[in-house]
């Protein structure tokens, strides 16, 4: 679980790295997967389950370490990526 503190709001979100099997199946070499709001609270985002984040604020993220670095000390985020069906999307969180 990741607790993102953005401005006045804290978001409880769960992410994980893509498995080797998922990378093969989806044709992704990198990115992290949004698996939903944590069990400790609801998310106030419109991010759909299984969204694969490949960019944070236009910065490529390949794994959780890069994701943590990209979101550190940010007041707002733009998450870019794709869904398993190939649909591209961007989400703004502030």
Number of C-alpha atoms within 10 A of each C-alpha: 14 14 11 19 17 17 11 7 12 14 18 19 21 17 21 15 18 21 12 11 9 14 14 11 10 13 10 16 12 18 24 23 24 20 17 19 20 16 10 9 10 12 15 13 14 9 18 12 14 15 24 26 26 22 21 22 16 12 14 17 21 18 17 16 10 17 20 14 12 18 18 12 12 14 14 15 17 15 21 21 20 18 17 14 8 9 9 12 15 14 14 14 16 14
